[in-house]
Amino acid sequence: MWGNKTYNIVIKKGIIIILLLLSHVNLFSQDREYLIKAAFIEKITRFIDWPEKTEKQEDIIVIGILSKTPEIVNTFQFYFKDQLIHNKSVKIEKIENINTNKNLDLLFVSSDYKGDIEKIAENLSGTKVLIITEKKGYSRQGAHINLVEEYNRIRFEINPEKLNNSGFYVSSKLYAYGEVVK
């Protein structure tokens, strides 16, 4: 029925189609992961009150995303498009250099960031910026909250000492849901 050459072409095209479909599944799973993390962040902020800022308060929460992956920024923008944090609209900004971006309310440091989290925490000391990361060990190195994946589930670590030193008020309910680290 089919010649050997035609059969090989059909097989090759089938393999290419399968590979393309699998690559899209991987992209969708990353988008799904960051949608879940954005939802975690939105829920976590319900239990945290920011210290009073000395500058004029705006009716907007600015979340900076420190990442090399534009899809993470896009996913956060999509999620927070119609979300409010403390009755304020949310603006997502891609951060290139933390030294020049101290007008943030929250900084999300993705796992693809290769810099030193302790330097980020030191640089943002006194700025009242909530630092949320997603790399194992970062909650002990300066992050306030660290989203970690275990057994295909996302959970969070919380560092009460860092939060208290930065002036954040945290509801005891948040401590009950997360793993407290020091």
Backbone as a printed PyTorch tensor [residue, N CA C, xyz], in Angstrom:
tensor([[[ 0.8330, -1.1810,  0.0000],
         [ 0.0000,  0.0000,  0.0000],
         [ 0.8790,  1.2450,  0.0000]],

        [[ 1.6800,  1.4580,  1.0460],
         [ 2.5790,  2.5850,  1.0940],
         [ 3.9670,  2.0980,  0.7280]],

        [[ 4.6690,  2.9640,  0.0550],
         [ 6.0550,  2.6390, -0.2280],
         [ 6.9010,  2.8950,  1.0060]],

        [[ 8.0790,  2.3450,  1.0440],
         [ 8.9800,  2.4870,  2.1880],
         [ 9.3090,  3.9510,  2.4600]],

        [[ 9.5080,  4.7160,  1.3800],
         [ 9.8390,  6.1400,  1.5160],
         [ 8.6600,  6.9240,  2.1280]],

        [[ 7.4500,  6.6630,  1.6520],
         [ 6.2590,  7.3360,  2.1670],
         [ 6.0420,  6.9810,  3.6360]],

        [[ 6.2350,  5.7420,  3.9760],
         [ 6.0830,  5.2840,  5.3540],
         [ 7.0610,  6.0260,  6.2780]],

        [[ 8.3060,  6.1770,  5.8740],
         [ 9.3070,  6.8930,  6.6710],
         [ 8.9320,  8.3560,  6.8650]],

        [[ 8.4100,  8.9810,  5.8200],
         [ 7.9960, 10.3890,  5.9170],
         [ 6.8440, 10.5360,  6.9090]],

        [[ 5.8600,  9.6270,  6.8490],
         [ 4.7180,  9.6890,  7.7620],
         [ 5.1930,  9.4910,  9.2080]],

        [[ 6.0940,  8.5500,  9.4290],
         [ 6.6250,  8.3020, 10.7740],
         [ 7.3700,  9.5350, 11.2800]],

        [[ 8.2200, 10.1160, 10.4440],
         [ 8.9860, 11.3010, 10.8570],
         [ 8.0530, 12.4640, 11.1880]],

        [[ 7.0400, 12.6770, 10.3530],
         [ 6.0890, 13.7600, 10.6290],
         [ 5.3220, 13.4900, 11.9190]],

        [[ 4.9590, 12.2520, 12.1670],
         [ 4.2630, 11.8850, 13.4010],
         [ 5.1270, 12.1520, 14.6240]],

        [[ 6.4030, 11.8040, 14.5320],
         [ 7.3240, 12.0550, 15.6430],
         [ 7.4720, 13.5520, 15.8850]],

        [[ 7.5770, 14.3260, 14.8280],
         [ 7.6940, 15.7850, 14.9630],
         [ 6.4430, 16.3560, 15.6270]],

        [[ 5.2790, 15.8920, 15.2170],
         [ 4.0250, 16.3800, 15.8040],
         [ 3.9730, 16.0360, 17.2930]],

        [[ 4.3430, 14.8140, 17.6310],
         [ 4.3390, 14.4020, 19.0430],
         [ 5.3110, 15.2560, 19.8540]],

        [[ 6.5090, 15.4940, 19.3200],
         [ 7.4920, 16.3240, 20.0250],
         [ 6.9840, 17.7510, 20.2090]],

        [[ 6.3420, 18.2940, 19.1830],
         [ 5.7840, 19.6470, 19.3110],
         [ 4.6940, 19.6910, 20.3770]],

        [[ 3.8290, 18.6850, 20.3850],
         [ 2.7820, 18.6440, 21.4020],
         [ 3.3680, 18.5290, 22.7950]],

        [[ 4.3800, 17.6840, 22.9590],
         [ 5.0110, 17.5360, 24.2730],
         [ 5.7020, 18.8200, 24.7150]],

        [[ 6.2970, 19.5430, 23.7850],
         [ 6.9530, 20.7960, 24.1670],
         [ 5.9230, 21.8190, 24.6310]],

        [[ 4.7410, 21.8170, 24.0210],
         [ 3.6900, 22.7320, 24.4620],
         [ 3.1430, 22.3290, 25.8200]],

        [[ 3.0640, 21.0440, 26.1010],
         [ 2.6240, 20.5910, 27.4160],
         [ 3.5840, 21.1050, 28.4800]],

        [[ 4.8820, 21.0650, 28.2000],
         [ 5.8830, 21.5640, 29.1360],
         [ 5.7080, 23.0680, 29.3550]],

        [[ 5.4600, 23.8120, 28.2740],
         [ 5.2410, 25.2560, 28.4220],
         [ 4.0020, 25.5310, 29.2520]],

        [[ 2.9260, 24.7730, 28.9950],
         [ 1.7120, 24.9820, 29.7550],
         [ 1.9140, 24.6230, 31.2130]],

        [[ 2.7220, 23.6050, 31.5030],
         [ 2.9350, 23.2460, 32.8890],
         [ 3.7190, 24.3330, 33.6220]],

        [[ 4.6570, 25.0000, 32.9210],
         [ 5.3770, 26.1070, 33.5590],
         [ 4.4220, 27.2710, 33.8090]],

        [[ 3.5630, 27.5840, 32.8370],
         [ 2.5720, 28.6400, 33.0380],
         [ 1.6690, 28.2870, 34.2190]],

        [[ 1.2500, 27.0310, 34.2890],
         [ 0.3890, 26.5850, 35.3770],
         [ 1.1050, 26.7390, 36.7150]],

        [[ 2.3840, 26.3550, 36.7630],
         [ 3.1580, 26.4780, 37.9980],
         [ 3.2010, 27.9250, 38.4700]],

        [[ 3.4270, 28.8570, 37.5530],
         [ 3.5310, 30.2580, 37.9640],
         [ 2.1650, 30.8880, 38.2090]],

        [[ 1.1120, 30.3670, 37.6100],
         [-0.2320, 30.8110, 37.9870],
         [-0.5230, 30.4040, 39.4310]],

        [[-0.1240, 29.1890, 39.7840],
         [-0.3200, 28.7200, 41.1590],
         [ 0.5160, 29.5590, 42.1180]],

        [[ 1.7550, 29.8580, 41.7470],
         [ 2.6120, 30.6670, 42.6230],
         [ 2.0740, 32.0860, 42.7580]],

        [[ 1.5350, 32.6380, 41.6840],
         [ 0.9240, 33.9690, 41.7680],
         [-0.2770, 33.9320, 42.7160]],

        [[-1.0640, 32.8670, 42.6350],
         [-2.2090, 32.7260, 43.5360],
         [-1.7400, 32.5850, 44.9810]],

        [[-0.6680, 31.8150, 45.2040],
         [-0.0940, 31.7010, 46.5450],
         [ 0.2890, 33.0810, 47.0710]],

        [[ 0.9780, 33.8410, 46.2480],
         [ 1.4300, 35.1730, 46.6710],
         [ 0.2390, 36.0460, 47.0190]],

        [[-0.7860, 36.0200, 46.1890],
         [-1.9730, 36.8360, 46.4550],
         [-2.6230, 36.4160, 47.7750]],

        [[-2.7110, 35.1140, 48.0120],
         [-3.3240, 34.6290, 49.2590],
         [-2.4480, 34.9580, 50.4670]],

        [[-1.1380, 34.7910, 50.3250],
         [-0.2160, 35.0810, 51.4340],
         [-0.3040, 36.5500, 51.8470]],

        [[-0.4170, 37.4370, 50.8760],
         [-0.4500, 38.8670, 51.2050],
         [-1.6980, 39.2560, 52.0010]],

        [[-2.7080, 38.4240, 51.9880],
         [-3.8920, 38.6950, 52.8050],
         [-3.5740, 38.6530, 54.2950]],

        [[-2.5180, 37.9330, 54.6490],
         [-2.1490, 37.7440, 56.0520],
         [-0.9680, 38.6140, 56.4760]],

        [[-0.5660, 39.5300, 55.6080],
         [ 0.5820, 40.3910, 55.9020],
         [ 0.1720, 41.8450, 55.7440]],

        [[ 0.5390, 42.6540, 56.7240],
         [ 0.3420, 44.1040, 56.6240],
         [ 1.7010, 44.7610, 56.4640]],

        [[ 1.7900, 45.6330, 55.4860],
         [ 3.0360, 46.3560, 55.2440],
         [ 3.2090, 47.4540, 56.2860]],

        [[ 4.4530, 47.7340, 56.6410],
         [ 4.6960, 48.8910, 57.5140],
         [ 4.3620, 50.1760, 56.7540]],

        [[ 4.0700, 51.2080, 57.4850],
         [ 3.7590, 52.4870, 56.8350],
         [ 4.9730, 52.9790, 56.0560]],

        [[ 4.7110, 53.4510, 54.8590],
         [ 5.7910, 54.0120, 54.0510],
         [ 5.8350, 55.5160, 54.2810]],

        [[ 7.0230, 56.0680, 54.2020],
         [ 7.1630, 57.5010, 54.4230],
         [ 6.7310, 58.2960, 53.1970]],

        [[ 6.8780, 57.6960, 52.0090],
         [ 6.4510, 58.4000, 50.7940],
         [ 4.9290, 58.3830, 50.6910]],

        [[ 4.4420, 59.1270, 49.7390],
         [ 3.0030, 59.1810, 49.4910],
         [ 2.5000, 57.7820, 49.1200]],

        [[ 1.4760, 57.3420, 49.8030],
         [ 0.8890, 56.0390, 49.5000],
         [ 0.0590, 56.1430, 48.2290]],

        [[ 0.2790, 55.2290, 47.3370],
         [-0.5330, 55.1700, 46.1290],
         [-1.5270, 54.0290, 46.2700]],

        [[-2.5290, 54.0400, 45.4280],
         [-3.5090, 52.9640, 45.4330],
         [-3.0910, 51.8320, 44.5170]],

        [[-1.8200, 51.4870, 44.5900],
         [-1.2880, 50.4290, 43.7340],
         [-0.2000, 49.6730, 44.4890]],

        [[-0.1720, 48.3830, 44.3010],
         [ 0.8900, 47.5270, 44.8260],
         [ 1.7910, 47.1770, 43.6460]],

        [[ 3.0790, 47.4340, 43.7910],
         [ 4.0220, 47.1440, 42.7130],
         [ 4.7900, 45.8750, 43.0680]],

        [[ 4.6460, 44.8770, 42.1850],
         [ 5.3690, 43.6160, 42.3480],
         [ 6.4510, 43.5720, 41.2750]],

        [[ 7.6840, 43.4650, 41.7330],
         [ 8.7990, 43.3180, 40.8120],
         [ 9.1270, 41.8490, 40.6300]],

        [[ 9.4040, 41.4700, 39.3890],
         [ 9.7670, 40.0850, 39.0800],
         [11.2140, 40.0820, 38.6150]],

        [[12.0670, 39.4430, 39.3930],
         [13.4820, 39.3170, 39.0540],
         [13.6650, 37.9390, 38.4280]],

        [[13.6890, 37.9090, 37.0950],
         [13.7430, 36.6480, 36.3660],
         [14.2860, 36.8870, 34.9620]],

        [[14.8960, 35.8610, 34.4110],
         [15.3560, 35.9140, 33.0240],
         [14.2860, 35.4090, 32.0700]],

        [[13.1890, 34.8870, 32.5970],
         [12.1560, 34.2560, 31.7890],
         [10.9660, 35.1910, 31.6200]],

        [[10.7690, 35.7260, 30.4120],
         [ 9.6560, 36.6600, 30.1960],
         [ 8.2830, 36.0320, 30.4410]],

        [[ 8.1560, 34.7260, 30.2630],
         [ 6.8680, 34.0690, 30.4650],
         [ 6.4000, 34.1700, 31.9150]],

        [[ 7.3430, 34.2160, 32.8510],
         [ 6.9660, 34.3550, 34.2600],
         [ 6.3080, 35.7140, 34.4800]],

        [[ 6.9110, 36.7470, 33.9290],
         [ 6.3560, 38.1010, 34.0410],
         [ 4.9690, 38.1370, 33.3960]],

        [[ 4.8490, 37.5510, 32.2070],
         [ 3.5630, 37.5320, 31.5020],
         [ 2.4960, 36.7920, 32.3000]],

        [[ 2.8700, 35.6820, 32.9220],
         [ 1.9170, 34.9060, 33.7150],
         [ 1.4520, 35.7090, 34.9270]],

        [[ 2.3760, 36.3870, 35.6030],
         [ 2.0030, 37.2290, 36.7470],
         [ 1.1090, 38.3860, 36.2870]],

        [[ 1.4210, 38.9920, 35.1500],
         [ 0.5810, 40.0760, 34.6370],
         [-0.8250, 39.5720, 34.3390]],

        [[-0.9190, 38.3900, 33.7570],
         [-2.2180, 37.8010, 33.4640],
         [-3.0040, 37.5550, 34.7530]],

        [[-2.3590, 36.9420, 35.7350],
         [-3.0550, 36.6040, 36.9760],
         [-3.5060, 37.8500, 37.7300]],

        [[-2.6350, 38.8390, 37.8480],
         [-2.9370, 40.0090, 38.6700],
         [-3.6900, 41.1040, 37.9220]],

        [[-4.0580, 40.8440, 36.6700],
         [-4.7560, 41.8500, 35.8640],
         [-6.0020, 42.3740, 36.5730]],

        [[-6.7720, 41.4880, 37.1710],
         [-8.0110, 41.8960, 37.8410],
         [-8.0000, 41.6070, 39.3340]],

        [[-6.8360, 41.3040, 39.8970],
         [-6.7240, 41.0010, 41.3170],
         [-6.3720, 42.2590, 42.1100]],

        [[-6.7970, 42.2820, 43.3450],
         [-6.4400, 43.3530, 44.2650],
         [-5.6650, 42.7650, 45.4340]],

        [[-4.7270, 43.5350, 45.9620],
         [-4.0410, 43.1920, 47.1990],
         [-4.3040, 44.3390, 48.1550]],

        [[-4.9330, 44.0390, 49.2800],
         [-5.3100, 45.0710, 50.2580],
         [-6.0960, 46.2010, 49.5910]],

        [[-7.0390, 45.8200, 48.7460],
         [-7.9200, 46.7530, 48.0310],
         [-7.1650, 47.7030, 47.1070]],

        [[-5.9960, 47.3070, 46.6750],
         [-5.2110, 48.1180, 45.7410],
         [-4.9620, 47.3140, 44.4730]],

        [[-4.9730, 48.0000, 43.3420],
         [-4.6480, 47.3040, 42.1030],
         [-3.1690, 46.9350, 42.1010]],

        [[-2.8110, 45.9990, 41.2440],
         [-1.4590, 45.4450, 41.2250],
         [-0.8010, 45.7490, 39.8910]],

        [[ 0.4300, 46.2000, 39.9820],
         [ 1.2400, 46.4530, 38.7890],
         [ 2.4440, 45.5140, 38.8440]],

        [[ 2.6920, 44.8090, 37.7400],
         [ 3.8150, 43.8810, 37.6520],
         [ 4.9110, 44.5330, 36.8230]],

        [[ 6.1410, 44.5260, 37.3540],
         [ 7.2910, 45.0850, 36.6380],
         [ 8.3930, 44.0480, 36.5350]],

        [[ 8.9630, 43.9270, 35.3690],
         [10.1500, 43.0840, 35.1990],
         [11.3380, 43.8760, 35.7260]],

        [[12.1150, 43.2570, 36.5860],
         [13.2490, 43.9280, 37.2080],
         [14.5400, 43.4320, 36.5690]],

        [[15.3230, 44.3670, 36.1010],
         [16.6200, 44.0310, 35.5120],
         [17.7370, 44.1760, 36.5480]],

        [[17.6430, 45.2480, 37.3300],
         [18.6990, 45.5620, 38.2860],
         [18.0480, 46.0200, 39.5780]],

        [[18.2420, 45.2640, 40.6220],
         [17.5870, 45.5670, 41.8990],
         [18.1060, 46.8580, 42.5120]],

        [[19.2920, 47.2870, 42.1430],
         [19.8690, 48.5120, 42.7160],
         [19.0840, 49.7600, 42.3540]],

        [[18.3710, 49.7240, 41.2270],
         [17.6630, 50.9140, 40.7700],
         [16.1500, 50.8250, 40.9640]],

        [[15.6660, 49.7670, 41.6000],
         [14.2210, 49.5640, 41.7280],
         [13.8130, 49.3990, 43.1820]],

        [[13.7570, 50.5070, 43.8930],
         [13.3750, 50.4340, 45.3030],
         [11.9610, 50.9690, 45.5350]],

        [[11.2090, 51.1850, 44.4630],
         [ 9.8340, 51.6590, 44.6060],
         [ 8.8490, 50.4940, 44.6270]],

        [[ 9.3350, 49.2880, 44.9110],
         [ 8.5040, 48.1010, 44.9220],
         [ 7.8340, 47.9060, 46.2760]],

        [[ 6.7580, 47.1470, 46.2560],
         [ 6.1360, 46.6890, 47.4920],
         [ 6.4770, 45.2260, 47.7490]],

        [[ 6.6840, 44.4810, 46.6680],
         [ 6.9790, 43.0630, 46.7650],
         [ 7.9580, 42.7110, 45.6500]],

        [[ 8.9230, 41.8800, 45.9670],
         [ 9.8800, 41.4020, 44.9710],
         [ 9.7960, 39.8890, 44.9290]],

        [[ 9.5280, 39.3430, 43.7300],
         [ 9.5400, 37.9020, 43.5210],
         [10.8160, 37.5660, 42.7740]],

        [[11.6610, 36.7280, 43.3890],
         [12.9270, 36.3170, 42.7900],
         [12.7490, 34.8870, 42.3030]],

        [[12.7920, 34.7060, 40.9700],
         [12.5850, 33.3620, 40.4240],
         [13.8390, 32.5110, 40.5740]],

        [[13.6600, 31.2290, 40.4100],
         [14.7700, 30.2910, 40.6100],
         [15.8530, 30.4260, 39.5450]],

        [[15.5490, 31.0800, 38.4270],
         [16.5890, 31.2410, 37.4010],
         [17.5250, 32.4180, 37.6890]],

        [[17.2530, 33.1620, 38.7500],
         [18.1510, 34.2470, 39.1370],
         [19.3940, 33.6430, 39.7870]],

        [[20.5470, 34.0350, 39.3060],
         [21.8090, 33.4380, 39.7700],
         [22.5640, 34.3100, 40.7690]],

        [[21.9940, 35.4210, 41.1690],
         [22.6780, 36.3250, 42.0860],
         [22.5700, 35.8840, 43.5380]],

        [[23.0590, 36.7180, 44.4080],
         [23.1270, 36.4450, 45.8450],
         [21.9030, 37.0350, 46.5330]],

        [[21.0580, 36.1850, 47.1010],
         [19.8400, 36.6530, 47.7640],
         [20.1630, 37.4770, 49.0000]],

        [[21.2760, 37.1810, 49.6630],
         [21.6620, 37.9690, 50.8370],
         [21.9640, 39.4130, 50.4450]],

        [[22.5830, 39.6160, 49.2800],
         [22.8600, 40.9830, 48.8060],
         [21.5700, 41.7060, 48.4530]],

        [[20.6210, 40.9870, 47.8850],
         [19.3200, 41.6000, 47.5740],
         [18.6470, 42.0410, 48.8660]],

        [[18.6170, 41.1470, 49.8550],
         [17.9820, 41.4750, 51.1380],
         [18.6730, 42.6630, 51.7900]],

        [[19.9910, 42.6950, 51.7260],
         [20.7510, 43.8110, 52.3000],
         [20.4510, 45.1080, 51.5560]],

        [[20.3960, 45.0240, 50.2280],
         [20.1300, 46.1940, 49.3980],
         [18.7230, 46.7530, 49.6550]],

        [[17.7680, 45.8660, 49.9330],
         [16.3830, 46.3000, 50.1540],
         [16.0670, 46.5450, 51.6300]],

        [[17.0530, 46.3890, 52.4870],
         [16.8530, 46.6150, 53.9090],
         [16.3670, 48.0500, 54.1430]],

        [[15.3000, 48.1650, 54.9010],
         [14.7580, 49.4840, 55.2080],
         [13.8060, 50.0280, 54.1590]],

        [[13.5790, 49.3080, 53.0660],
         [12.7060, 49.8070, 51.9990],
         [11.2740, 49.2970, 52.1080]],

        [[11.0100, 48.3840, 53.0340],
         [ 9.6760, 47.8260, 53.2450],
         [ 9.1740, 47.0500, 52.0330]],

        [[10.1000, 46.3130, 51.4100],
         [ 9.7770, 45.4540, 50.2680],
         [ 9.7230, 44.0150, 50.7620]],

        [[ 8.5990, 43.3610, 50.5370],
         [ 8.4440, 41.9570, 50.8890],
         [ 9.1740, 41.1190, 49.8380]],

        [[10.0920, 40.2630, 50.2810],
         [10.8900, 39.4470, 49.3600],
         [10.3700, 38.0160, 49.3910]],

        [[ 9.9010, 37.5570, 48.2210],
         [ 9.4190, 36.1890, 48.0650],
         [10.2740, 35.5140, 47.0050]],

        [[10.7700, 34.3260, 47.3250],
         [11.6520, 33.5990, 46.4220],
         [11.0790, 32.2130, 46.1520]],

        [[11.8180, 31.4410, 45.3420],
         [11.3650, 30.0890, 45.0430],
         [12.5350, 29.1130, 44.8950]],

        [[13.5740, 29.3460, 45.6460],
         [14.7370, 28.4720, 45.5620],
         [15.0790, 27.9440, 46.9470]],

        [[15.2980, 26.6610, 47.0120],
         [15.5570, 25.9980, 48.3000],
         [16.6730, 26.7180, 49.0570]],

        [[16.4130, 26.9900, 50.3320],
         [17.4000, 27.6160, 51.2040],
         [17.3400, 29.1340, 51.2480]],

        [[16.5990, 29.7540, 50.3440],
         [16.5810, 31.2160, 50.2970],
         [15.9090, 31.8550, 51.5030]],

        [[14.9880, 31.1440, 52.1520],
         [14.3380, 31.7380, 53.3260],
         [15.3200, 31.8760, 54.4880]],

        [[16.3660, 31.0960, 54.4740],
         [17.3960, 31.2150, 55.5120],
         [18.4720, 32.2280, 55.1190]],

        [[18.4470, 32.6640, 53.8700],
         [19.4910, 33.5630, 53.3770],
         [19.0060, 34.9940, 53.1710]],

        [[17.7920, 35.3020, 53.5600],
         [17.3640, 36.6880, 53.4470],
         [15.9460, 36.8970, 52.9450]],

        [[15.3450, 35.8790, 52.3360],
         [13.9680, 36.0310, 51.8510],
         [13.0010, 35.9930, 53.0280]],

        [[11.9090, 36.7260, 52.8980],
         [10.8710, 36.6880, 53.9190],
         [10.0590, 35.4030, 53.7960]],

        [[ 9.7250, 35.0730, 52.5360],
         [ 8.9110, 33.8910, 52.2410],
         [ 9.5400, 33.1890, 51.0510]],

        [[ 9.5240, 31.8720, 51.0910],
         [10.1160, 31.0800, 50.0240],
         [ 9.1110, 30.0130, 49.5900]],

        [[ 8.7320, 30.0410, 48.3140],
         [ 7.8320, 29.0260, 47.7710],
         [ 8.6800, 27.8530, 47.2960]],

        [[ 8.3990, 26.6730, 47.7950],
         [ 9.1910, 25.5010, 47.4280],
         [ 8.2670, 24.3920, 46.9340]],

        [[ 8.8080, 23.5760, 46.0380],
         [ 8.0430, 22.4590, 45.5070],
         [ 8.5700, 21.1670, 46.1200]],

        [[ 7.6490, 20.3890, 46.6480],
         [ 7.9700, 19.0760, 47.1960],
         [ 6.8770, 18.1100, 46.7950]],

        [[ 7.2900, 16.9890, 46.2350],
         [ 6.3420, 15.9510, 45.8310],
         [ 5.2360, 16.5260, 44.9360]],

        [[ 5.6310, 17.3610, 43.9740],
         [ 4.7120, 17.9950, 43.0220],
         [ 3.6670, 18.8880, 43.6900]],

        [[ 3.9850, 19.3960, 44.8610],
         [ 3.1030, 20.3360, 45.5610],
         [ 3.9100, 21.5680, 45.9290]],

        [[ 3.2590, 22.7040, 45.9030],
         [ 3.9180, 23.9410, 46.2980],
         [ 3.5280, 24.2410, 47.7450]],

        [[ 4.5270, 24.5140, 48.5480],
         [ 4.3090, 24.9200, 49.9300],
         [ 5.1980, 26.1390, 50.1720]],

        [[ 5.1270, 26.7130, 51.3540],
         [ 5.9710, 27.8830, 51.5850],
         [ 6.6500, 27.8320, 52.9360]],

        [[ 7.8500, 28.4240, 52.9350],
         [ 8.6160, 28.6200, 54.1620],
         [ 8.4950, 30.0910, 54.5170]],

        [[ 8.4870, 30.3740, 55.7960],
         [ 8.3410, 31.7530, 56.2490],
         [ 9.3950, 32.0310, 57.3150]],

        [[10.0370, 33.1790, 57.2010],
         [11.0930, 33.5530, 58.1410],
         [10.5880, 34.7060, 59.0140]],

        [[10.0660, 34.3950, 60.2090],
         [ 9.4760, 35.4380, 61.0530],
         [10.4740, 36.4960, 61.5000]],

        [[11.7160, 36.0950, 61.7200],
         [12.7250, 37.0650, 62.1510],
         [12.9460, 38.1290, 61.0780]],

        [[13.0920, 37.7000, 59.8280],
         [13.2860, 38.6580, 58.7260],
         [12.0590, 39.5520, 58.5580]],

        [[10.8640, 38.9630, 58.6680],
         [ 9.6360, 39.7500, 58.5400],
         [ 9.5260, 40.7910, 59.6500]],

        [[ 9.7680, 40.3680, 60.8790],
         [ 9.6880, 41.2990, 62.0110],
         [10.7340, 42.4020, 61.9090]],

        [[11.9590, 42.0410, 61.5430],
         [13.0240, 43.0460, 61.3910],
         [12.7130, 44.0570, 60.2950]],

        [[11.9110, 43.6460, 59.3100],
         [11.5440, 44.5510, 58.2150],
         [10.2860, 45.3490, 58.5150]],

        [[ 9.6520, 45.0860, 59.6680],
         [ 8.4840, 45.8720, 60.0690],
         [ 7.1540, 45.3330, 59.5830]],

        [[ 7.1180, 44.1340, 59.0150],
         [ 5.8600, 43.5610, 58.5480],
         [ 5.0930, 42.9580, 59.7110]],

        [[ 3.7820, 43.1350, 59.6890],
         [ 2.9240, 42.4630, 60.6520],
         [ 2.3560, 41.2340, 59.9630]],

        [[ 2.5120, 40.0750, 60.5900],
         [ 2.0620, 38.8220, 59.9920],
         [ 1.0520, 38.1630, 60.9150]],

        [[-0.0800, 37.7790, 60.3630],
         [-1.0970, 37.0770, 61.1370],
         [-0.5740, 35.7110, 61.5520]],

        [[-0.9490, 35.2950, 62.7500],
         [-0.5290, 33.9770, 63.2280],
         [-1.0820, 32.8560, 62.3560]],

        [[-2.1590, 33.1220, 61.6290],
         [-2.7330, 32.1130, 60.7290],
         [-1.7390, 31.7230, 59.6290]],

        [[-0.9530, 32.6850, 59.1680],
         [ 0.0180, 32.3900, 58.1110],
         [ 1.0950, 31.4430, 58.6280]],

        [[ 1.5210, 31.6510, 59.8510],
         [ 2.5280, 30.7570, 60.4350],
         [ 2.0130, 29.3290, 60.5400]],

        [[ 0.7040, 29.1770, 60.7520],
         [ 0.1250, 27.8430, 60.8740],
         [ 0.1460, 27.0820, 59.5480]],

        [[ 0.1040, 27.8020, 58.4270],
         [ 0.0580, 27.1540, 57.1170],
         [ 1.4390, 26.9040, 56.5270]],

        [[ 2.4080, 27.7000, 56.9020],
         [ 3.7450, 27.5560, 56.3220],
         [ 4.7230, 26.8970, 57.2760]],

        [[ 5.8880, 26.5920, 56.7680],
         [ 6.9570, 26.0520, 57.6090],
         [ 7.8020, 27.2180, 58.0960]],

        [[ 7.8890, 27.3740, 59.3970],
         [ 8.6600, 28.4650, 59.9910],
         [10.1300, 28.0670, 59.9950]],

        [[10.9760, 28.9570, 59.4410],
         [12.4200, 28.7100, 59.4180],
         [13.1320, 29.8620, 60.1020]],

        [[14.3570, 29.5980, 60.5170],
         [15.1570, 30.6390, 61.1710],
         [16.5040, 30.7280, 60.5330]]])
